Amino acid sequence: MEFDALKKVMANILGMDPNEVKMDMTFLNDLGADSLDVYQIVMGVEEELGISIPTEPLEKITTVREAVELIKSVK
């Protein structure tokens, strides 16, 4: 569920097919997402899932897997 929501939001913001998103991808190198993109993705996931994600841990998130784990930790 968390991964699906993340893929949906990422696809919308980054203009890609959600099926292309894999857990081991990095935001910067594999997806070409900068820090602003990551914050937009987080805000989209918050809205999609009705949760609040703390901003402090976001600076350490580099992969899709880490993002999914963060989302799971606040649900």
Secondary structure, DSSP 8 states (H G I E B T S, - for coil): -HHHHHHHHHHHHHTS-GGG--TT-BTTTTT---HHHHHHHHHHHHHHHT----SGGGGG--BHHHHHHHHHHH-
